[in-house]
Amino acid sequence: MKNQLIVRDPEILSGIPVFKGTRVPVKNLVDYLEAGDSLEEFLDDFPTVQKEKVVKFLNLSIKYYLAHDYESAA
């Protein structure tokens, strides 16, 4: 994929998924949101992550979830 948002590289944090171009695990974003923190709080704490990437990731995640949720209901 040309414009990857998330990468897994054994040389970066032992291969856990991170936002491309950073060492910030995607799980950090999920943890922040689950704790009730805002997107802005996450971005303030992890300035190497671009807001556009996070928004695109969240939108794709929602689309993926909805597609699979509908498939399992059928």
Secondary structure, DSSP 8 states (H G I E B T S, - for coil): -TT-SEE--TTSGGG--EETTS--BHHHHHHHHHTT--HHHHHHH-TTS-HHHHHHHHHHHHHHHHHHHHHHH-
